[in-house]
Amino acid sequence: MNKSDSIVIIPTYNEKENIEKIIRAVFGLEKQFHILVIDDGSPDGTAQIVKELMAGAFQGRLFILERSGKLGLGTAYIAGFKWALEHDYEYVFEMDADFSHDPNDLPRLYAACHDEGYDVSVGSRYVSGVNVVNWPMGRVLMSYYASAYVRLITGIKVRDTTAGFVCYRRQVLQTIELDKIRFKGYAFQIEMKFTAVKIGFKVKEVPVIFVNRREGTSKMSGGIFSEAFFGVMRLRWDGWTRKYPKVGS
């Protein structure tokens, strides 16, 4: 297997229009990353495209976990995190398949952890204004004020708490009790950042430009926003009552 200290986890469901392009874009970077695709039983053949690429030029760099159906974004990432820890990666990334996250920003997130010593780096839409392209204004406002709401309720200072473009150092994922992460949608992203901060890990927001998908279908739903809204209140309660692990434990 070709060696790398970093793996990019990409959850997929019906991403046949994007998956090969995003894989080739990541592997085209100067910094070498590996990729783990978590496919939730895509009926459009996404997994087959990945497996064909695995058997070709990307053998030893591209991997896949196939699941039986749509089990939720959070559970996909938890499965990916555990796989990455088992395979000794030092830096573990979350990234979407649809180019809303620019692969060219991966080295910047890596540098924040590897070179600058942060434990978590977040590709942030809101740390330097509002950097969102091709979203309806209503959705921009909902996302922006959702992050403001999270900061108000939880007290953490991360400006883009729902961001799904993230790099974690290995130690963070080892210390967070992954089986206690309960949320599956937007609230999963909030819970991971909230837990990392509560434990005492250092988080840096790296400004990125988020571009709405051009191909394929959005997986957003009202239930995801509802989970995030009420989940934040539960996280605040946890912050008062739960005993979190400590850095180095």
C-alpha positions as CSV (number, residue, x, y, z in Angstrom):
1,M,0.0,0.0,0.0
2,N,1.3,3.5,-0.9
3,K,2.0,5.3,2.4
4,S,0.2,8.5,3.6
5,D,-0.4,10.0,7.0
6,S,-3.8,11.3,5.8
7,I,-7.1,9.9,4.7
8,V,-10.1,11.7,3.3
9,I,-13.5,10.2,4.2
10,I,-16.2,10.8,1.6
11,P,-19.7,9.6,2.4
12,T,-21.8,8.9,-0.7
13,Y,-25.4,8.2,-1.7
14,N,-26.1,8.4,-5.4
15,E,-23.0,10.4,-6.4
16,K,-22.2,8.8,-9.7
17,E,-21.9,12.2,-11.4
18,N,-19.3,13.4,-9.0
19,I,-17.4,10.5,-7.4
20,E,-14.7,9.8,-10.0
21,K,-14.1,13.5,-10.5
22,I,-13.6,14.2,-6.8
23,I,-11.4,11.1,-6.4
24,R,-9.2,12.2,-9.3
25,A,-9.1,15.8,-8.0
26,V,-7.8,14.6,-4.5
27,F,-5.3,12.3,-6.0
28,G,-4.1,15.1,-8.3
29,L,-2.8,17.1,-5.4
30,E,0.9,17.4,-4.7
31,K,0.4,16.3,-1.1
32,Q,-0.6,12.6,-1.1
33,F,-3.9,11.7,0.5
34,H,-5.7,8.4,0.7
35,I,-9.5,8.2,0.3
36,L,-12.1,6.1,2.1
37,V,-15.6,6.2,0.5
38,I,-18.5,5.2,2.7
39,D,-21.3,4.3,0.4
40,D,-24.8,3.8,1.8
41,G,-26.1,1.3,-0.8
42,S,-26.3,3.8,-3.7
43,P,-28.7,2.3,-6.3
44,D,-27.1,4.4,-9.0
45,G,-23.8,2.5,-9.1
46,T,-21.6,4.9,-7.2
47,A,-19.9,2.0,-5.3
48,Q,-19.1,0.1,-8.6
49,I,-17.4,3.2,-10.0
50,V,-15.2,3.4,-6.8
51,K,-14.3,-0.3,-7.0
52,E,-13.3,-0.1,-10.6
53,L,-10.9,2.8,-9.7
54,M,-9.6,0.8,-6.8
55,A,-8.7,-2.0,-9.1
56,G,-6.8,0.3,-11.4
57,A,-4.4,3.1,-10.9
58,F,-5.5,3.9,-7.4
59,Q,-4.9,0.5,-5.8
60,G,-3.6,0.9,-2.3
61,R,-4.8,4.5,-2.1
62,L,-8.5,4.2,-2.5
63,F,-10.8,2.2,-0.2
64,I,-14.5,1.7,0.2
65,L,-16.9,0.6,3.0
66,E,-20.3,-0.4,1.7
67,R,-23.3,-0.2,3.9
68,S,-26.8,-1.7,3.4
69,G,-28.7,1.6,3.2
70,K,-29.1,5.2,4.2
71,L,-27.9,5.0,7.8
72,G,-27.1,8.7,8.4
73,L,-24.1,11.0,7.8
74,G,-23.0,10.7,11.4
75,T,-22.9,6.9,11.5
76,A,-21.0,7.0,8.2
77,Y,-18.3,9.2,9.6
78,I,-18.1,7.2,12.8
79,A,-17.5,4.1,10.8
80,G,-14.9,5.9,8.7
81,F,-13.1,7.3,11.8
82,K,-12.9,3.8,13.4
83,W,-11.5,2.4,10.1
84,A,-8.9,5.2,9.9
85,L,-7.8,4.6,13.4
86,E,-7.4,0.9,12.8
87,H,-5.3,1.7,9.8
88,D,-3.0,4.1,11.6
89,Y,-3.7,7.4,9.9
90,E,-2.6,10.5,11.7
91,Y,-4.9,13.0,10.0
92,V,-8.5,12.2,9.2
93,F,-10.6,14.4,7.0
94,E,-14.3,14.8,6.3
95,M,-15.3,16.0,2.8
96,D,-18.4,16.0,0.6
97,A,-18.4,14.2,-2.8
98,D,-20.1,17.0,-4.7
99,F,-17.3,19.7,-4.9
100,S,-19.0,22.0,-2.4
101,H,-15.7,21.5,-0.7
102,D,-12.7,22.4,-2.9
103,P,-10.1,19.6,-2.8
104,N,-7.4,22.3,-3.2
105,D,-8.2,23.4,0.3
106,L,-7.2,20.0,1.8
107,P,-3.5,21.0,2.1
108,R,-4.5,24.1,4.0
109,L,-6.5,22.1,6.5
110,Y,-3.6,19.7,6.8
111,A,-1.1,22.5,7.4
112,A,-3.2,23.9,10.2
113,C,-2.9,20.7,12.1
114,H,0.5,19.3,10.9
115,D,2.5,22.6,10.8
116,E,0.6,24.9,13.1
117,G,-0.1,22.4,15.9
118,Y,-3.9,22.6,16.0
119,D,-5.9,19.5,16.8
120,V,-8.9,20.2,14.6
121,S,-9.1,22.4,11.5
122,V,-12.4,23.5,10.1
123,G,-13.0,24.6,6.5
124,S,-15.1,27.6,7.6
125,R,-17.6,29.5,5.5
126,Y,-18.1,32.2,8.1
127,V,-14.8,33.0,9.8
128,S,-14.0,35.8,7.3
129,G,-17.5,37.0,6.2
130,V,-20.0,34.8,4.4
131,N,-18.2,32.7,1.7
132,V,-21.0,30.8,0.0
133,V,-21.6,30.5,-3.7
134,N,-24.9,29.5,-5.5
135,W,-27.0,29.0,-2.4
136,P,-30.4,30.7,-2.2
137,M,-30.3,33.6,0.2
138,G,-32.8,31.9,2.5
139,R,-30.5,28.9,2.9
140,V,-27.5,31.2,3.5
141,L,-29.3,33.1,6.2
142,M,-30.6,29.8,7.8
143,S,-27.1,28.3,7.9
144,Y,-25.4,31.5,9.1
145,Y,-27.9,32.1,11.9
146,A,-27.9,28.5,12.8
147,S,-24.2,28.7,13.6
148,A,-24.8,31.9,15.6
149,Y,-27.5,30.1,17.5
150,V,-25.1,27.3,18.3
151,R,-22.5,29.7,19.6
152,L,-25.1,31.4,21.8
153,I,-26.4,28.2,23.3
154,T,-23.2,26.2,23.7
155,G,-20.7,29.0,24.3
156,I,-18.1,27.6,21.9
157,K,-16.4,30.2,19.6
158,V,-16.4,28.2,16.4
159,R,-18.2,30.3,13.8
160,D,-19.1,27.5,11.4
161,T,-20.2,24.7,13.7
162,T,-22.2,22.8,11.0
163,A,-19.2,22.7,8.6
164,G,-18.6,19.3,7.1
165,F,-15.0,20.0,5.8
166,V,-12.8,19.1,8.7
167,C,-9.4,17.7,9.6
168,Y,-9.0,15.8,12.9
169,R,-5.7,14.7,14.4
170,R,-5.7,11.0,15.4
171,Q,-5.6,11.9,19.1
172,V,-8.9,13.7,18.9
173,L,-10.7,10.7,17.5
174,Q,-9.0,8.4,20.0
175,T,-10.1,10.6,22.9
176,I,-13.6,11.5,21.8
177,E,-15.9,8.6,22.9
178,L,-17.1,7.9,19.4
179,D,-19.8,5.5,20.4
180,K,-21.4,8.3,22.6
181,I,-21.8,10.6,19.6
182,R,-25.6,10.4,19.1
183,F,-26.6,12.7,16.2
184,K,-26.7,11.8,12.5
185,G,-27.2,14.9,10.5
186,Y,-26.1,18.6,10.9
187,A,-26.1,18.0,14.7
188,F,-23.4,15.4,14.3
189,Q,-21.0,18.1,13.0
190,I,-21.9,20.4,15.9
191,E,-21.5,17.6,18.4
192,M,-18.1,16.6,17.2
193,K,-16.8,20.2,17.4
194,F,-18.5,20.8,20.8
195,T,-17.0,17.6,22.2
196,A,-13.5,18.4,20.9
197,V,-13.7,21.9,22.5
198,K,-15.0,20.5,25.8
199,I,-12.2,18.0,26.0
200,G,-9.7,20.8,25.5
201,F,-8.5,20.4,21.9
202,K,-7.4,23.4,19.9
203,V,-9.6,24.3,16.9
204,K,-8.6,26.5,14.0
205,E,-11.1,27.8,11.4
206,V,-9.5,28.0,7.9
207,P,-11.5,30.3,5.5
208,V,-12.9,28.4,2.5
209,I,-15.4,29.2,-0.2
210,F,-18.4,26.8,-0.2
211,V,-19.9,26.2,-3.6
212,N,-23.3,24.6,-3.9
213,R,-23.3,21.3,-5.9
214,R,-23.6,21.5,-9.6
215,E,-24.4,17.9,-10.3
216,G,-26.4,15.3,-8.4
217,T,-29.2,15.8,-5.8
218,S,-28.9,17.5,-2.4
219,K,-29.5,15.2,0.6
220,M,-30.7,18.0,2.9
221,S,-34.1,17.6,4.7
222,G,-36.2,19.4,7.3
223,G,-35.5,16.6,9.7
224,I,-31.8,17.4,9.6
225,F,-32.4,21.0,10.7
226,S,-34.8,19.9,13.3
227,E,-32.3,17.5,14.8
228,A,-29.7,20.3,14.9
229,F,-32.0,22.9,16.5
230,F,-33.1,20.6,19.4
231,G,-29.8,18.7,19.6
232,V,-27.9,21.9,20.5
233,M,-30.1,22.3,23.6
234,R,-29.2,18.7,24.6
235,L,-25.5,19.4,24.0
236,R,-25.7,22.4,26.4
237,W,-27.2,20.2,29.0
238,D,-24.4,17.6,28.4
239,G,-21.9,20.4,28.9
240,W,-23.3,20.9,32.4
241,T,-23.8,17.3,33.4
242,R,-21.4,15.0,31.5
243,K,-17.9,14.2,32.5
244,Y,-15.7,14.5,29.3
245,P,-12.4,12.8,28.8
246,K,-9.3,14.9,29.1
247,V,-6.6,15.5,26.5
248,G,-4.0,12.7,26.8
249,S,-6.4,10.3,28.6
